[in-house]
Amino acid sequence: MIIEKIIFENYRQYKNVEIPLSSKKLNLFIGKMGVGKTNLLNAINWCLYYNEPYLSRKEEDIQLPIMNLKTIADAEKGEIKDVKVEIWVKINGEQPLIFTRKASFIIAGENNHPTPYRSPEFKVRSTDDRGNTEIYEGEDAEHYVERFVPTGIKEFFFFDGERLDKYFKESTRENIRHSIFQISQTSLLNSISENLNKIKQDFRKEAGKRSPNIDCIRTQLETIEKNQLDAKRRIDECKRQIKIANDNIQEYEEKLSGVPKVDDIKSKITELEIKLNDKELIYESKITEKRDLLYENGIILLNYPAIEKVIQIIAEKRKKGEIPPTGDLKLLQKILDDYTCSICGSKFSSGSSQEKSVKKLMDGIDLSSEIGHELMRIESPLTIYQNIAKKFNENIRKISQDIESYKKDLDEITKNIGDLKSKIIGFNDEKISNWAKQKKSFEDVRDRNNQNLGVQEENLKTLKKDYERLNEELADELKRESKLKTIKKKIDFIETTVNVAESIKNKIMEQIRKKISEETKKKFFELHWKKESFNEVCIDEDYDISITNSMGFPCLGSISGGEREILALSFTMSLHRISGFDAPILIDRPLTMVSGESIDYVCEAFLNIAKEKQLILFLTPNEYKGISQILNSKTCHMFELKMTKDEKELVVIEV
Amino acid sequence: MSKPPEKIYIAKTDKEKYEKLEKEGFFEDRNHKDQFLVAMGFGVKNKVHRSFKERHEFFWRKDLGIEGETLISAVGIYFAYDVDILTDMSKVYGIAEEYAHAGIDLLYNKMESQQVGTFWKQFEKDIHEIYRSLNLPK
């Protein structure tokens, strides 16, 4: 099956273009970014499935009309214009099948905005051997699309490079299971089972009318069946949520890789700033403490000669026995002045022996008791001053060391804060913080759903057991009631049929899995340039893909972008072969995630694929530069895509 | 023995110097007693004293406490070379006031020639030098 040609009329950049494609060679389109390469992919989707899944964000944001801008500009107000895409497909060399989608618009409004005029029409033209042409519309036309590339599996035929790269990175098991289910085309068996179960419920109702016991069991069974369906739905929903969460986590992980963990760094900075503040306060208080010490000790040291001298005088006087004072000179002087003893009151005369005795006593006393007492009073503070002076160096050194240590800490903390700040400088910290929060919230969603999934799976197990038990009870009751024999037989028959349908479905899927696994392995080794580096590619019973290197170790996570692309293409081609839908493969920018020497090998692989299947690739001139030796006009059917000067129309040049 | 004075005086001309030293930070958060004792210390250390006539009441004597009184008594004895000076406490306090008068001048001039931060460093250096020169037993 090949696309023979595509005809465009007023579709986006493609105003009036016909592109003939080669069935034998690789079809290569080269055009700058924004020229309209991806819209070729969109045009095919629009024509066949009436959607445009690869619109650029810009096109979505500004809601560019689907109609060519030049057509709009040239149109008269009120004029009706059509947008049309026609795909000519050839199957097994027969007459072409022509898919045509046409949408009519009326040019109206201030900016000549095209407004849908009538519902888009979709037609398929088929010509038989005798030249008779038949036109199909509506459901019949859609049926032909399903024969070409069914909607459910179209994603395995139309790719972009980024998606191809992610194919075996994200939710691999789910992707593969989904692919195999789609390819197996077992949905018919599913609907058979569903319908039979409905009929079974009707029979049970009928039996229930004849026996209250049966009716009671029937009601319970129906409740359980309903609960089982709910549980399955919840399980599917949990799995869906887990997949969405994982995809988003992956996306945010990619965004966050290579950027600093802003939240962690910010909280570390805050922590350090608090520490810095505390240390600064202590540092300041230590500086004040040192100044106080210097000031107070300074007073003592400046006055120290006086302190030392007086301590020395006191010591001498103490040595002489003058301290404590032995007599009171003042009292003795009063006795002499009054000629009266102050103690006994007796009087004496001048020149008397008493006067001589008092004078002799006075000569023996050097220090008045007042001075002696004063010296004793100041002796203790002076001694304290002396001790303080002696310890000055020790005390000041201790406090200076403390200050030095705090200063060192402050410098270190300041440096650490600076280092941390420099890590986030230039980054949009708000954005990064938001990414981290988003990632965390998706991780929470994933964890919550994982938990819920476990609960629901347990619940489903219990419901299954209850169902089996009640089903047996129902069978027993039905056996007891002889008049219900026919109904019992019918129910048994339905159950057997449903089991058979399930078993057939599983067998088909299992067979297809095995075939796809074998075919993927075969293709991978055909296409890979270093076959000796690997010894196994396998899709196991749990739909996990594994690839083993020559040493026998699993290596899916460590293969290069190019190898990942080869693996995805091998898987895709095996899906094509097994499904029987031999449609072409279209890949937009297939080298986006491939680098280094792998590029050449991947291009060689493209040429190999093109030998057995129509392959259509879209590249930018930059991407093409390095591979022109391999992919060129000799090996490929090449097209150059260029815009006209007014940027409103695309010109397709065959090279 | 004469009673000690009720108040401690500084020269009227010194008031401005004390205020300036307070404003510039060296005397910041220090009471008048401490300011006086450090000024006296500078006079004692440099062995300079100057009498003055116009007095300004600076603080109450009782604010000195036993420690301050002791220092003033020691300075009095040290420069009078006689403990008997203690019998005339007004003389003792007069000596202390004269040394403080000369000391504040030295301190003020020192501050004027330097910045506040440097002045503190210089003060620390001076105190260390004094400590070393005293050669005190440890």
Boltz contact constraints between the chains, C-beta under 6 A:
constraints:
  - contact:
      token1: [A, 294]
      token2: [B, 124]
      max_distance: 6.0
  - contact:
      token1: [A, 294]
      token2: [B, 127]
      max_distance: 6.0
  - contact:
      token1: [A, 298]
      token2: [B, 127]
      max_distance: 6.0
  - contact:
      token1: [A, 299]
      token2: [B, 37]
      max_distance: 6.0
  - contact:
      token1: [A, 299]
      token2: [B, 38]
      max_distance: 6.0
  - contact:
      token1: [A, 299]
      token2: [B, 41]
      max_distance: 6.0
  - contact:
      token1: [A, 301]
      token2: [B, 127]
      max_distance: 6.0
  - contact:
      token1: [A, 301]
      token2: [B, 130]
      max_distance: 6.0
  - contact:
      token1: [A, 301]
      token2: [B, 131]
      max_distance: 6.0
  - contact:
      token1: [A, 302]
      token2: [B, 41]
      max_distance: 6.0
  - contact:
      token1: [A, 302]
      token2: [B, 45]
      max_distance: 6.0
  - contact:
      token1: [A, 303]
      token2: [B, 41]
      max_distance: 6.0
  - contact:
      token1: [A, 303]
      token2: [B, 44]
      max_distance: 6.0
  - contact:
      token1: [A, 303]
      token2: [B, 71]
      max_distance: 6.0
  - contact:
      token1: [A, 304]
      token2: [B, 134]
      max_distance: 6.0
  - contact:
      token1: [A, 306]
      token2: [B, 44]
      max_distance: 6.0
  - contact:
      token1: [A, 306]
      token2: [B, 74]
      max_distance: 6.0
  - contact:
      token1: [A, 306]
      token2: [B, 75]
      max_distance: 6.0
  - contact:
      token1: [A, 306]
      token2: [B, 78]
      max_distance: 6.0
  - contact:
      token1: [A, 307]
      token2: [B, 74]
      max_distance: 6.0
  - contact:
      token1: [A, 309]
      token2: [B, 78]
      max_distance: 6.0
  - contact:
      token1: [A, 310]
      token2: [B, 74]
      max_distance: 6.0
  - contact:
      token1: [A, 310]
      token2: [B, 77]
      max_distance: 6.0
  - contact:
      token1: [A, 370]
      token2: [B, 1]
      max_distance: 6.0
  - contact:
      token1: [A, 371]
      token2: [B, 83]
      max_distance: 6.0
  - contact:
      token1: [A, 371]
      token2: [B, 86]
      max_distance: 6.0
  - contact:
      token1: [A, 374]
      token2: [B, 86]
      max_distance: 6.0
  - contact:
      token1: [A, 378]
      token2: [B, 70]
      max_distance: 6.0
  - contact:
      token1: [A, 378]
      token2: [B, 73]
      max_distance: 6.0
  - contact:
      token1: [A, 381]
      token2: [B, 66]
      max_distance: 6.0
  - contact:
      token1: [A, 381]
      token2: [B, 67]
      max_distance: 6.0
  - contact:
      token1: [A, 381]
      token2: [B, 70]
      max_distance: 6.0
  - contact:
      token1: [A, 382]
      token2: [B, 70]
      max_distance: 6.0
  - contact:
      token1: [A, 389]
      token2: [B, 136]
      max_distance: 6.0
  - contact:
      token1: [A, 390]
      token2: [B, 136]
      max_distance: 6.0
  - contact:
      token1: [A, 392]
      token2: [B, 131]
      max_distance: 6.0
